[in-house]
């Protein structure tokens, strides 16, 4: 199904499962629809199954939004307590469309709980209380976390009563929009079809480096936490500054405390330094972070709390948070109090879901779960950006139930595609907007569009303007990175943008050797027909002799005298 047909089905108000391979444009279609709903003043809740995925959609986790948290069940008592909260009632009253991204990682029981919450608040026994619900994702991505005895059938969301209740239209996107080499697509499609040939294995083996430099700056993905912790500790030790330690405070029943320690992502003993790359491991929407928000430590407050400059340029004081197991009365039986951060130079494959990377070092030599290889490889734009440390058989496999379900999803999508015409669907757009309490007044829509455009423009310009101000102060790239709490690669990306938009600003102090510029220019000629240069491909075409930062530095001057 093409994107425009899927978008038309969404606009018609039908419940939808939006799926397709990596690069098919699921997020693009969702963002188009979210923008459309906002312009027509329809209440939309944008959520995802994980904190990382939620940040990509500018939303929040479905667990937090719905109030289910980490519960396996939800009582009338808990629902009644939620209803006593005015902000929660108002939120539930306002929502007309619910989007759940990365649905593959949401357990079937949790989707049933979300369904129950909405039926309760909407006082409506229709699926999800009668609102439009949109599931988005790919069941070849990693499965939900469950207990060791659960089968895929007992975990996947499409096996839930709520899914059957919703009867979603299957929109399986088949166009490929990500700028990527055919080789990577070829490999990913073979993994999806459950038939990996020797050709794919040979292609992957060309990217294997048995002793890669773990100190290089590309993103590092590992299947095991121990490897992630080792790499992060190595980078931390390379920072020539003193450490500050944070010890968790634990109280309560010993068995429950141990349970908390295993489930909480925060560490019992956390070591931080100014300049450390970190990730928030807790949701706190009032303060402005979610599980997965990335940033760098820029300093510490008078009280000793870390100051984090996020990659979205927000400055956040990371204060201690409390994780607790409570009884039915709300009394804490066990608690774990700690700064909600952990180091993040390297991350697990689980945490990478939803990211798109130009280059990465990936270790699949100890993949232990079907789907891990597919998730990791599909983060990349092209094969040239891959540095593969190792590979095993499990990394090339996908879940058998996901394989069967995907085949059926394709069939159903084709049936819907054949039975629905875009022109006929357009006749349903206004009716759904009116039903949802939105506006179809053209003048009002135009005003809202202008407001949204101005807001978006301000958000996009601000971070570049801050860097531009530092350029005028004649700060070096390293000094700008330290002052803004960003990586040098991010600053260089800003300088590329500034060079494109301001021909008169003086950037000469950042000019690399002319020979580097000429080499990069020659390599860029190979990609002259693509809209955006692939950093990973440039690096490969230059035989990895020029670093990623040097390539970016040269890009500043590709179109300048």
RODO-2510 file (C-alpha; in nm, 4 decimals, decimal comma):
residues 561
     n   res          X          Y          Z
     1     x     0,0000     0,0000     0,0000
     2     x     0,1307     0,3447    -0,0846
     3     x     0,1590     0,6194     0,1787
     4     x    -0,1193     0,8399     0,0386
     5     x    -0,3738     0,5537     0,0572
     6     x    -0,2730     0,4752     0,4169
     7     x    -0,3041     0,8428     0,5113
     8     x    -0,6507     0,8597     0,3514
     9     x    -0,7617     0,5555     0,5529
    10     x    -0,6363     0,7237     0,8713
    11     x    -0,8244     1,0438     0,7869
    12     x    -1,1454     0,8428     0,7353
    13     x    -1,1451     0,7603     1,1071
    14     x    -1,0991     0,3837     1,0825
    15     x    -0,8845     0,1969     1,3346
    16     x    -0,5552     0,1096     1,1675
    17     x    -0,2465    -0,1086     1,2015
    18     x     0,0272     0,0779     1,0112
    19     x     0,3200    -0,1484     0,9305
    20     x     0,5978    -0,2168     0,6801
    21     x     0,9731    -0,2666     0,6702
    22     x     1,2309    -0,0167     0,7986
    23     x     1,2387     0,2879     0,5727
    24     x     0,8850     0,2371     0,4384
    25     x     0,7735     0,5655     0,5970
    26     x     0,5571     0,4667     0,8946
    27     x     0,6763     0,7599     1,1069
    28     x     0,6351     0,9993     0,8127
    29     x     0,2706     0,8955     0,7619
    30     x     0,1997     0,9219     1,1347
    31     x     0,3522     1,2695     1,1540
    32     x     0,1460     1,3790     0,8520
    33     x    -0,1680     1,2571     1,0243
    34     x    -0,0776     1,4116     1,3604
    35     x    -0,0221     1,7464     1,1875
    36     x    -0,3588     1,7118     1,0091
    37     x    -0,5400     1,6398     1,3376
    38     x    -0,3765     1,9348     1,5116
    39     x    -0,4688     2,1691     1,2253
    40     x    -0,8311     2,0534     1,2562
    41     x    -0,8212     2,0790     1,6382
    42     x    -0,8853     1,7100     1,7050
    43     x    -0,7509     1,5791     2,0365
    44     x    -0,4733     1,3304     1,9625
    45     x    -0,2591     1,1346     2,2099
    46     x     0,0794     1,0346     2,0701
    47     x     0,2289     0,7440     2,2621
    48     x     0,4743     0,4584     2,2178
    49     x     0,5591     0,1330     2,3915
    50     x     0,9017     0,2586     2,5074
    51     x     1,0520     0,5878     2,6190
    52     x     1,3042     0,5897     2,3331
    53     x     1,0321     0,5439     2,0712
    54     x     0,8193     0,8084     2,2413
    55     x     1,0926     1,0698     2,2000
    56     x     1,0974     1,0104     1,8227
    57     x     0,7242     1,0888     1,8089
    58     x     0,7361     1,3787     2,0587
    59     x     0,5018     1,1774     2,2755
    60     x     0,5038     0,9703     2,5932
    61     x     0,4860     0,6042     2,6863
    62     x     0,1456     0,4402     2,6615
    63     x     0,1987     0,3050     3,0147
    64     x     0,2251     0,6535     3,1608
    65     x    -0,0409     0,8142     2,9401
    66     x    -0,3025     0,5497     3,0194
    67     x    -0,2154     0,5222     3,3891
    68     x    -0,1493     0,1461     3,3723
    69     x     0,2187     0,1794     3,4652
    70     x     0,3856    -0,1611     3,4992
    71     x     0,0698    -0,3342     3,6250
    72     x    -0,0366    -0,6779     3,5077
    73     x    -0,3942    -0,5985     3,6061
    74     x    -0,5967    -0,2911     3,6894
    75     x    -0,8700    -0,2728     3,9530
    76     x    -1,1836    -0,0618     3,9689
    77     x    -1,0270     0,0957     4,2784
    78     x    -0,7261     0,2127     4,0730
    79     x    -0,9472     0,3384     3,7895
    80     x    -1,1578     0,5318     4,0407
    81     x    -0,8425     0,6884     4,1892
    82     x    -0,7361     0,7965     3,8398
    83     x    -1,0792     0,9490     3,7826
    84     x    -1,0373     1,1629     4,0942
    85     x    -0,7452     1,3420     3,9253
    86     x    -0,8774     1,6377     3,7269
    87     x    -0,5883     1,6497     3,4784
    88     x    -0,6391     1,2797     3,4023
    89     x    -1,0154     1,3205     3,3512
    90     x    -0,9575     1,6188     3,1235
    91     x    -0,6992     1,4251     2,9224
    92     x    -0,9346     1,1334     2,8712
    93     x    -1,2247     1,3628     2,7822
    94     x    -1,0148     1,5432     2,5205
    95     x    -0,8659     1,2426     2,3415
    96     x    -1,0367     1,1420     2,0166
    97     x    -0,7454     0,9635     1,8516
    98     x    -0,4880     0,7401     2,0230
    99     x    -0,1618     0,6517     1,8476
   100     x     0,0548     0,3699     1,9863
   101     x     0,3908     0,3475     1,8092
   102     x     0,6318     0,0499     1,8312
   103     x     0,3341    -0,1744     1,9061
   104     x     0,5553    -0,4846     1,8748
   105     x     0,7030    -0,4192     2,2192
   106     x     0,3678    -0,3750     2,3956
   107     x     0,2522    -0,6907     2,5736
   108     x    -0,0955    -0,8163     2,4799
   109     x    -0,2087    -0,7863     2,8454
   110     x    -0,1047    -0,4197     2,8524
   111     x    -0,3017    -0,3434     2,5361
   112     x    -0,6055    -0,5057     2,6986
   113     x    -0,5547    -0,2801     3,0029
   114     x    -0,5404     0,0336     2,7836
   115     x    -0,8646    -0,0798     2,6216
   116     x    -1,0242    -0,1222     2,9662
   117     x    -0,9100     0,2234     3,0837
   118     x    -1,0594     0,3995     2,7814
   119     x    -1,3878     0,2083     2,8027
   120     x    -1,4117     0,3098     3,1692
   121     x    -1,3400     0,6801     3,1121
   122     x    -1,5447     0,7138     2,7931
   123     x    -1,8293     0,5109     2,9488
   124     x    -1,8495     0,3319     2,6163
   125     x    -1,8113    -0,0433     2,5574
   126     x    -1,6922     0,0006     2,1992
   127     x    -1,3246    -0,0779     2,1363
   128     x    -1,1054     0,1733     2,3207
   129     x    -1,4130     0,3639     2,4317
   130     x    -1,5163     0,4472     2,0756
   131     x    -1,2150     0,6618     1,9825
   132     x    -0,9934     0,5987     1,6790
   133     x    -0,6896     0,3893     1,7684
   134     x    -0,3791     0,3511     1,5513
   135     x    -0,1190     0,0835     1,6090
   136     x     0,2110     0,1369     1,4310
   137     x     0,5154    -0,0849     1,4153
   138     x     0,6712    -0,3985     1,2818
   139     x     0,6465    -0,7353     1,4591
   140     x     0,9887    -0,8302     1,3251
   141     x     1,1243    -0,5798     1,5765
   142     x     1,1926    -0,6995     1,9303
   143     x     0,9030    -0,8686     2,1138
   144     x     0,7506    -0,7528     2,4430
   145     x     0,9241    -0,8391     2,7671
   146     x     0,7392    -1,1204     2,9433
   147     x     0,8219    -1,4059     3,1756
   148     x     1,0445    -1,6873     3,0514
   149     x     0,7562    -1,9334     3,0198
   150     x     0,5446    -1,7139     2,7899
   151     x     0,5264    -1,7951     2,4206
   152     x     0,5048    -1,5340     2,1433
   153     x     0,1331    -1,6135     2,1159
   154     x     0,0929    -1,5106     2,4805
   155     x     0,2867    -1,1848     2,4332
   156     x     0,2209    -1,0280     2,0918
   157     x    -0,0337    -0,7452     2,0921
   158     x    -0,2131    -0,8770     1,7823
   159     x    -0,3188    -1,1817     1,9888
   160     x    -0,5038    -0,9644     2,2438
   161     x    -0,8792    -0,9263     2,2860
   162     x    -0,8323    -0,5509     2,2434
   163     x    -0,6791    -0,5960     1,8966
   164     x    -0,9704    -0,8181     1,7873
   165     x    -1,2094    -0,5677     1,9453
   166     x    -1,0607    -0,2816     1,7421
   167     x    -1,0661    -0,4680     1,4070
   168     x    -0,7911    -0,2493     1,2594
   169     x    -0,7521    -0,1963     0,8865
   170     x    -0,4087    -0,3313     0,7905
   171     x    -0,2003    -0,0720     0,6029
   172     x     0,1217    -0,2469     0,4980
   173     x     0,3484     0,0174     0,3414
   174     x     0,5495    -0,1219     0,0504
   175     x     0,7325     0,1842    -0,0855
   176     x     1,0983     0,2238     0,0174
   177     x     1,1851     0,5854     0,1032
   178     x     1,5002     0,5605     0,3124
   179     x     1,8154     0,6473     0,1155
   180     x     1,9812     0,3101     0,1301
   181     x     2,1847     0,0777    -0,0833
   182     x     2,0049    -0,2184    -0,2368
   183     x     2,2419    -0,4525    -0,0531
   184     x     2,1054    -0,3619     0,2894
   185     x     1,7453    -0,3794     0,1683
   186     x     1,8213    -0,7161     0,0141
   187     x     1,9559    -0,8529     0,3436
   188     x     1,6705    -0,7128     0,5543
   189     x     1,4048    -0,8484     0,3168
   190     x     1,5608    -1,1943     0,3265
   191     x     1,5589    -1,1881     0,7089
   192     x     1,1928    -1,0780     0,6991
   193     x     1,1074    -1,3655     0,4659
   194     x     1,2847    -1,6164     0,6892
   195     x     1,5158    -1,7275     0,4077
   196     x     1,8667    -1,5857     0,4434
   197     x     2,0832    -1,6946     0,1502
   198     x     2,4600    -1,7245     0,1293
   199     x     2,4651    -1,3998    -0,0691
   200     x     2,3348    -1,2037     0,2338
   201     x     2,5796    -1,3772     0,4655
   202     x     2,8665    -1,2939     0,2281
   203     x     2,7561    -0,9285     0,2135
   204     x     2,7487    -0,9077     0,5942
   205     x     3,0881    -1,0740     0,6244
   206     x     3,2399    -0,7965     0,4106
   207     x     3,1512    -0,5597     0,6980
   208     x     3,3094    -0,7723     0,9730
   209     x     3,6013    -0,6211     1,1627
   210     x     3,7243    -0,8583     1,4303
   211     x     3,9192    -0,5922     1,6212
   212     x     3,7376    -0,2607     1,5642
   213     x     3,8501     0,0479     1,7537
   214     x     3,5969     0,0803     2,0344
   215     x     3,7207     0,4320     2,0996
   216     x     3,5825     0,5699     1,7739
   217     x     3,2800     0,7940     1,7945
   218     x     3,0194     0,6012     1,5961
   219     x     2,7194     0,4657     1,7889
   220     x     2,7864     0,1242     1,9428
   221     x     2,5137    -0,1394     1,9714
   222     x     2,5466    -0,4548     2,1792
   223     x     2,3080    -0,7352     2,2687
   224     x     2,4265    -0,7572     2,6304
   225     x     2,4313    -0,4957     2,9061
   226     x     2,7776    -0,6066     3,0233
   227     x     2,9365    -0,4973     2,6932
   228     x     2,7501    -0,1668     2,7034
   229     x     2,8673    -0,1018     3,0580
   230     x     3,2303    -0,1836     2,9662
   231     x     3,2375     0,0576     2,6694
   232     x     3,0675     0,3324     2,8655
   233     x     3,3155     0,2952     3,1505
   234     x     3,6066     0,3142     2,9055
   235     x     3,4794     0,6434     2,7609
   236     x     3,4148     0,7817     3,1078
   237     x     3,7731     0,7081     3,2119
   238     x     3,9019     0,8952     2,9071
   239     x     3,7502     1,2185     3,0393
   240     x     4,0239     1,3906     3,2360
   241     x     3,8004     1,5196     3,5120
   242     x     3,7038     1,4033     3,8587
   243     x     3,4091     1,1711     3,9121
   244     x     3,1025     1,2292     4,1213
   245     x     2,9275     0,9226     4,2671
   246     x     2,5599     0,8710     4,3494
   247     x     2,4539     0,5795     4,5709
   248     x     2,0935     0,4587     4,5555
   249     x     1,8882     0,4501     4,8750
   250     x     1,6791     0,1348     4,9164
   251     x     1,4172     0,0538     5,1799
   252     x     1,1538    -0,2083     5,2493
   253     x     1,0975    -0,5808     5,2104
   254     x     1,4232    -0,7471     5,0975
   255     x     1,2593    -0,9670     4,8327
   256     x     1,0699    -0,6742     4,6834
   257     x     1,3804    -0,4542     4,6963
   258     x     1,5690    -0,7152     4,4927
   259     x     1,2797    -0,7212     4,2467
   260     x     1,3044    -0,3422     4,2129
   261     x     1,6797    -0,3562     4,1570
   262     x     1,6294    -0,5956     3,8639
   263     x     1,3471    -0,3983     3,7013
   264     x     1,4807    -0,0437     3,7511
   265     x     1,7217     0,0792     3,4807
   266     x     1,8992     0,3164     3,7211
   267     x     2,2193     0,1842     3,8793
   268     x     2,2779     0,1272     4,2511
   269     x     2,6060     0,3187     4,2195
   270     x     2,6231     0,5810     3,9450
   271     x     2,9499     0,7458     3,8405
   272     x     2,9330     1,0713     3,6409
   273     x     3,1716     1,3379     3,5081
   274     x     3,1256     1,6687     3,3285
   275     x     3,1163     1,5786     2,9585
   276     x     2,9678     1,2319     3,0090
   277     x     2,7032     1,1233     2,7588
   278     x     2,3968     1,0037     2,9484
   279     x     2,0451     0,8744     2,9063
   280     x     1,7478     0,9389     3,1337
   281     x     1,5914     0,6129     3,2540
   282     x     1,2658     0,7487     3,3940
   283     x     0,9697     0,9480     3,2630
   284     x     0,9110     1,2921     3,4133
   285     x     0,7028     1,4964     3,1715
   286     x     0,6707     1,7958     3,4026
   287     x     1,0494     1,8369     3,4167
   288     x     1,0880     1,7555     3,0473
   289     x     1,2460     1,4127     3,0040
   290     x     1,1382     1,0568     2,9290
   291     x     1,3024     0,7167     2,9469
   292     x     1,5542     0,7423     2,6622
   293     x     1,6204     1,1188     2,6541
   294     x     1,9895     1,1650     2,5655
   295     x     2,2252     1,4440     2,6689
   296     x     2,5594     1,5395     2,8264
   297     x     2,6554     1,6390     3,1794
   298     x     2,7492     2,0083     3,1796
   299     x     2,7997     2,0516     3,5529
   300     x     2,6497     1,9998     3,8980
   301     x     2,4263     2,2235     4,1103
   302     x     2,5118     2,3551     4,4558
   303     x     2,3158     2,0586     4,5936
   304     x     2,5266     1,8207     4,3846
   305     x     2,2601     1,7255     4,1297
   306     x     2,3786     1,6682     3,7701
   307     x     2,2928     1,9295     3,5056
   308     x     2,2099     1,7654     3,1720
   309     x     2,2051     1,9496     2,8390
   310     x     1,9813     1,7292     2,6231
   311     x     2,0443     1,6772     2,2511
   312     x     1,7304     1,8897     2,1998
   313     x     1,9151     2,1723     2,3812
   314     x     1,7129     2,1702     2,7042
   315     x     1,9004     2,2157     3,0327
   316     x     1,7633     1,9816     3,2997
   317     x     1,8585     1,9348     3,6628
   318     x     1,8508     1,5587     3,7258
   319     x     1,7101     1,5124     4,0750
   320     x     1,6707     1,1821     4,2569
   321     x     1,3531     0,9896     4,1662
   322     x     1,1725     0,7178     4,3601
   323     x     1,0715     0,3789     4,2231
   324     x     0,8356     0,1899     4,4530
   325     x     0,6201    -0,1185     4,4871
   326     x     0,2955    -0,0224     4,6603
   327     x     0,0049    -0,2103     4,8117
   328     x    -0,3595    -0,1414     4,7239
   329     x    -0,3722     0,1524     4,9690
   330     x    -0,0730     0,3221     4,8071
   331     x     0,1680     0,2370     5,0910
   332     x     0,5257     0,1717     4,9705
   333     x     0,6370    -0,1849     5,0461
   334     x     0,9784    -0,1287     4,8862
   335     x     1,1512     0,1754     4,7389
   336     x     1,4595     0,2588     4,5309
   337     x     1,5778     0,6223     4,5188
   338     x     1,8433     0,7277     4,2668
   339     x     1,9385     0,9874     4,0046
   340     x     1,7529     0,8654     3,6887
   341     x     2,0580     0,8542     3,4596
   342     x     2,2991     0,6049     3,3091
   343     x     2,5949     0,6391     3,0712
   344     x     2,5058     0,6199     2,7007
   345     x     2,8053     0,6132     2,4632
   346     x     2,7016     0,2561     2,3932
   347     x     2,3471     0,1214     2,4114
   348     x     2,1761    -0,2147     2,3851
   349     x     1,9967    -0,3239     2,0685
   350     x     1,6711    -0,3015     2,2667
   351     x     1,7317     0,0677     2,3353
   352     x     1,8216     0,1417     1,9718
   353     x     1,4741     0,0612     1,8416
   354     x     1,3326     0,3550     1,6464
   355     x     1,6705     0,5190     1,5768
   356     x     1,8171     0,5888     1,2320
   357     x     2,1972     0,5908     1,2154
   358     x     2,4506     0,6942     0,9517
   359     x     2,7140     0,4653     1,1020
   360     x     2,7357     0,2142     1,3840
   361     x     2,9574    -0,0534     1,5322
   362     x     2,7336    -0,3535     1,6003
   363     x     2,8187    -0,6754     1,7831
   364     x     2,5806    -0,9609     1,6971
   365     x     2,8206    -1,2393     1,7885
   366     x     2,6162    -1,3197     2,1002
   367     x     2,2645    -1,2429     1,9794
   368     x     2,0309    -1,4450     2,2035
   369     x     1,6861    -1,3416     2,0822
   370     x     1,5292    -1,3756     1,7398
   371     x     1,4847    -1,0320     1,5842
   372     x     1,7927    -0,8721     1,7444
   373     x     1,9894    -0,8819     1,4192
   374     x     1,7040    -0,7383     1,2179
   375     x     1,6512    -0,4544     1,4663
   376     x     2,0192    -0,3630     1,4788
   377     x     2,0817    -0,3776     1,1031
   378     x     1,7631    -0,1858     1,0187
   379     x     1,8875     0,1121     1,2229
   380     x     2,1339     0,1908     0,9407
   381     x     2,0728     0,3876     0,6237
   382     x     2,3101     0,1756     0,4146
   383     x     2,5513    -0,1131     0,4412
   384     x     2,8601     0,1078     0,4099
   385     x     2,7864     0,2594     0,7515
   386     x     2,8093    -0,0801     0,9214
   387     x     3,1095    -0,1982     1,1199
   388     x     3,0180    -0,5529     1,2248
   389     x     3,2090    -0,7008     1,5140
   390     x     3,0567    -1,0471     1,4826
   391     x     2,7478    -1,2444     1,3816
   392     x     2,5746    -1,5650     1,4865
   393     x     2,2823    -1,7690     1,3488
   394     x     2,0238    -1,6294     1,5933
   395     x     2,0928    -1,2770     1,4645
   396     x     1,9612    -1,3810     1,1215
   397     x     1,6371    -1,5323     1,2523
   398     x     1,2942    -1,3868     1,3270
   399     x     1,0067    -1,5144     1,5375
   400     x     0,8014    -1,7845     1,3590
   401     x     0,4666    -1,6405     1,4712
   402     x     0,5755    -1,2938     1,3514
   403     x     0,6685    -1,4506     1,0174
   404     x     0,3241    -1,6115     0,9762
   405     x     0,1450    -1,2987     1,0968
   406     x     0,3411    -1,0762     0,8582
   407     x     0,2354    -1,2938     0,5627
   408     x    -0,1284    -1,2596     0,6697
   409     x    -0,0918    -0,8827     0,7266
   410     x     0,0298    -0,8450     0,3680
   411     x    -0,2707    -1,0377     0,2382
   412     x    -0,5185    -0,8318     0,4442
   413     x    -0,3512    -0,5051     0,3439
   414     x    -0,3882    -0,5977    -0,0224
   415     x    -0,7564    -0,6797     0,0316
   416     x    -0,8176    -0,3400     0,1935
   417     x    -0,6125    -0,1667    -0,0753
   418     x    -0,8292    -0,3261    -0,3457
   419     x    -1,1599    -0,2489    -0,1735
   420     x    -1,0987     0,1170    -0,0786
   421     x    -1,0553     0,4042    -0,3236
   422     x    -0,8860     0,7261    -0,2115
   423     x    -1,1561     0,9446    -0,3706
   424     x    -1,4302     0,7583    -0,1846
   425     x    -1,2370     0,7877     0,1415
   426     x    -1,2107     1,1656     0,0999
   427     x    -1,5890     1,1882     0,1373
   428     x    -1,5498     1,0580     0,4943
   429     x    -1,2862     1,3080     0,6113
   430     x    -1,5191     1,5902     0,7174
   431     x    -1,7601     1,3548     0,8892
   432     x    -1,4865     1,2131     1,1102
   433     x    -1,3502     1,5585     1,2001
   434     x    -1,6991     1,6769     1,3014
   435     x    -1,7622     1,3536     1,4943
   436     x    -1,4350     1,4151     1,6828
   437     x    -1,5282     1,7738     1,7764
   438     x    -1,2764     1,9281     1,5410
   439     x    -1,3168     2,2153     1,2963
   440     x    -1,3691     2,2129     0,9199
   441     x    -1,3762     2,5934     0,8945
   442     x    -1,1096     2,6860     0,6376
   443     x    -1,0206     3,0209     0,7980
   444     x    -0,9781     2,8635     1,1403
   445     x    -0,7677     2,5809     0,9935
   446     x    -0,5466     2,8359     0,8125
   447     x    -0,4875     3,0265     1,1373
   448     x    -0,3979     2,7076     1,3226
   449     x    -0,1608     2,6039     1,0417
   450     x     0,0175     2,9392     1,0661
   451     x     0,0538     2,9100     1,4435
   452     x     0,1899     2,5562     1,4159
   453     x     0,4311     2,6612     1,1395
   454     x     0,5633     2,9538     1,3439
   455     x     0,6087     2,7318     1,6476
   456     x     0,7946     2,4693     1,4427
   457     x     1,0131     2,7337     1,2779
   458     x     1,1094     2,8824     1,6129
   459     x     1,2028     2,5398     1,7500
   460     x     1,4181     2,4551     1,4486
   461     x     1,6004     2,7877     1,4305
   462     x     1,6828     2,8276     1,7985
   463     x     1,9539     2,5626     1,8320
   464     x     2,1348     2,6780     1,5142
   465     x     2,1134     3,0406     1,6277
   466     x     2,2819     2,9538     1,9567
   467     x     2,5713     2,7924     1,7688
   468     x     2,5867     3,0859     1,5272
   469     x     2,6241     3,3243     1,8225
   470     x     2,9231     3,1220     1,9449
   471     x     3,0765     3,1312     1,5939
   472     x     3,0678     3,5114     1,6128
   473     x     3,2550     3,4850     1,9430
   474     x     3,5296     3,2962     1,7511
   475     x     3,5038     2,9856     1,9689
   476     x     3,6634     2,6651     1,8430
   477     x     3,4534     2,3587     1,7584
   478     x     3,5651     2,1915     2,0802
   479     x     3,4886     2,5029     2,2883
   480     x     3,1415     2,5330     2,1319
   481     x     3,0723     2,1665     2,2039
   482     x     3,1769     2,2053     2,5685
   483     x     2,9855     2,5290     2,6192
   484     x     2,6660     2,3869     2,4693
   485     x     2,7066     2,0396     2,6189
   486     x     2,6871     1,8802     2,2735
   487     x     2,9078     1,6478     2,0736
   488     x     3,1535     1,7915     1,8192
   489     x     2,9637     1,6036     1,5480
   490     x     2,6438     1,7892     1,6372
   491     x     2,8239     2,1261     1,6310
   492     x     2,9693     2,0410     1,2890
   493     x     2,6199     1,9553     1,1625
   494     x     2,5080     2,2987     1,2824
   495     x     2,7991     2,4614     1,0968
   496     x     2,7027     2,2795     0,7756
   497     x     2,3494     2,4169     0,8107
   498     x     2,4786     2,7668     0,8931
   499     x     2,7068     2,7590     0,5873
   500     x     2,4065     2,6711     0,3680
   501     x     2,1809     2,9444     0,5075
   502     x     2,4229     3,2338     0,5739
   503     x     2,6724     3,2991     0,2939
   504     x     2,8230     3,6030     0,4687
   505     x     2,9134     3,4542     0,8060
   506     x     3,2888     3,3976     0,8517
   507     x     3,3661     3,0264     0,9012
   508     x     3,7297     3,0294     0,7867
   509     x     3,8718     2,9348     1,1247
   510     x     3,7010     2,5939     1,0870
   511     x     3,8438     2,5212     0,7404
   512     x     4,0401     2,1894     0,7303
   513     x     4,3354     2,1181     0,5018
   514     x     4,2483     2,1774     0,1368
   515     x     4,3443     1,8202     0,0485
   516     x     4,0712     1,6898     0,2830
   517     x     3,8119     1,9184     0,1245
   518     x     3,9064     1,7995    -0,2242
   519     x     3,8923     1,4321    -0,1253
   520     x     3,5494     1,4741     0,0340
   521     x     3,4268     1,6766    -0,2655
   522     x     3,5344     1,3972    -0,5000
   523     x     3,3599     1,1324    -0,2849
   524     x     3,0470     1,3505    -0,2661
   525     x     3,0260     1,3557    -0,6459
   526     x     2,9321     0,9857    -0,6341
   527     x     2,6202     1,0830    -0,4364
   528     x     2,5286     1,3858    -0,6496
   529     x     2,1811     1,2479    -0,7256
   530     x     2,0754     1,1974    -0,3628
   531     x     1,8980     1,4630    -0,1577
   532     x     2,1191     1,4215     0,1501
   533     x     2,4776     1,2961     0,1593
   534     x     2,5264     0,9719     0,3522
   535     x     2,8060     1,0182     0,6037
   536     x     2,8598     0,6442     0,6295
   537     x     2,8968     0,6059     0,2525
   538     x     3,1396     0,8995     0,2319
   539     x     3,3475     0,7420     0,5078
   540     x     3,3533     0,4077     0,3232
   541     x     3,4280     0,5669    -0,0160
   542     x     3,7235     0,7472     0,1435
   543     x     3,8567     0,4091     0,2648
   544     x     3,7990     0,5244     0,6248
   545     x     4,1132     0,7384     0,6011
   546     x     3,9229     1,0540     0,7001
   547     x     3,7259     1,0636     1,0268
   548     x     3,3542     1,1388     1,0445
   549     x     3,4242     1,4780     1,2061
   550     x     3,6769     1,5693     0,9348
   551     x     3,4236     1,4769     0,6655
   552     x     3,1656     1,7033     0,8275
   553     x     3,4240     1,9806     0,8623
   554     x     3,4950     1,9557     0,4890
   555     x     3,1207     1,9580     0,4082
   556     x     3,0998     2,3098     0,5526
   557     x     3,3114     2,4315     0,2607
   558     x     3,1895     2,2143    -0,0287
   559     x     2,9750     2,4966    -0,1642
   560     x     3,1764     2,7916    -0,0357
   561     x     3,4676     2,9640    -0,2121
***
